[in-house]
C-alpha cells in the first residue's frame, strides 16, 4: 500500500488541487466580473466627463 511519505505527498497534492480549484471558481465568479464592470463604468464616466468639458470649452 502507501508508505507515510507517499501518503503525505498525496494529501499535499489533493490540498493544492483543491485550493487551485476554489481559487479559479472565485476568480471566474467574482473578481473578473467585478473588474470588468468597474472598468466599463470608469470608461463611461470618463467619456461623459470628456463630453462635458468639450461643451464647456465651446461655450467660452
C-alpha positions as a Markdown table, in Angstrom:
| # | Residue | x | y | z |
|---|---|---|---|---|
| 1 | Unk | 0.0 | 0.0 | 0.0 |
| 2 | Unk | 1.2 | 3.6 | 0.7 |
| 3 | Unk | 4.2 | 4.4 | 2.8 |
| 4 | Unk | 3.9 | 7.5 | 5.1 |
| 5 | Unk | 5.9 | 9.8 | 2.7 |
| 6 | Unk | 3.7 | 8.8 | -0.2 |
| 7 | Unk | 0.6 | 9.4 | 1.9 |
| 8 | Unk | 1.8 | 13.0 | 2.7 |
| 9 | Unk | 2.6 | 13.6 | -0.9 |
| 10 | Unk | -0.8 | 12.5 | -2.0 |
| 11 | Unk | -2.5 | 14.6 | 0.7 |
| 12 | Unk | -0.4 | 17.6 | -0.3 |
| 13 | Unk | -1.3 | 17.1 | -4.0 |
| 14 | Unk | -5.0 | 16.9 | -3.2 |
| 15 | Unk | -4.8 | 20.1 | -1.0 |
| 16 | Unk | -3.0 | 22.1 | -3.7 |
| 17 | Unk | -5.5 | 20.8 | -6.3 |
| 18 | Unk | -8.5 | 21.8 | -4.2 |
| 19 | Unk | -7.1 | 25.2 | -3.4 |
| 20 | Unk | -6.5 | 25.8 | -7.1 |
| 21 | Unk | -10.0 | 24.7 | -8.0 |
| 22 | Unk | -11.7 | 27.0 | -5.5 |
| 23 | Unk | -9.4 | 29.9 | -6.5 |
| 24 | Unk | -10.4 | 29.5 | -10.1 |
| 25 | Unk | -14.1 | 29.4 | -9.1 |
| 26 | Unk | -13.6 | 32.6 | -7.0 |
| 27 | Unk | -11.8 | 34.4 | -9.8 |
| 28 | Unk | -14.3 | 33.5 | -12.5 |
| 29 | Unk | -17.4 | 34.3 | -10.5 |
| 30 | Unk | -16.4 | 37.3 | -8.5 |
| 31 | Unk | -13.0 | 39.0 | -9.3 |
| 32 | Unk | -13.1 | 39.1 | -13.1 |
| 33 | Unk | -16.7 | 40.3 | -13.4 |
| 34 | Unk | -16.1 | 42.9 | -10.7 |
| 35 | Unk | -13.0 | 44.1 | -12.6 |
| 36 | Unk | -14.8 | 44.2 | -16.0 |
| 37 | Unk | -17.9 | 46.1 | -14.8 |
| 38 | Unk | -15.7 | 48.5 | -12.9 |
| 39 | Unk | -13.6 | 49.2 | -15.9 |
| 40 | Unk | -16.6 | 49.7 | -18.1 |
| 41 | Unk | -18.2 | 52.0 | -15.6 |
| 42 | Unk | -15.0 | 54.1 | -15.3 |
| 43 | Unk | -14.6 | 54.2 | -19.1 |
| 44 | Unk | -18.2 | 55.5 | -19.5 |
| 45 | Unk | -17.7 | 58.1 | -16.7 |
| 46 | Unk | -14.5 | 59.3 | -18.4 |
| 47 | Unk | -16.4 | 59.7 | -21.7 |
| 48 | Unk | -19.2 | 61.7 | -20.1 |
| 49 | Unk | -16.7 | 64.0 | -18.4 |
| 50 | Unk | -14.8 | 64.5 | -21.6 |
| 51 | Unk | -18.0 | 65.5 | -23.5 |
| 52 | Unk | -19.0 | 67.9 | -20.7 |
| 53 | Unk | -15.6 | 69.5 | -20.8 |
| 54 | Unk | -15.7 | 69.9 | -24.5 |
| 55 | Unk | -19.2 | 71.6 | -24.3 |
| 56 | Unk | -18.0 | 74.0 | -21.6 |
| 57 | Unk | -14.9 | 74.9 | -23.7 |
| 58 | Unk | -17.1 | 75.6 | -26.8 |
| 59 | Unk | -19.4 | 77.9 | -24.8 |
| 60 | Unk | -16.5 | 80.1 | -23.8 |
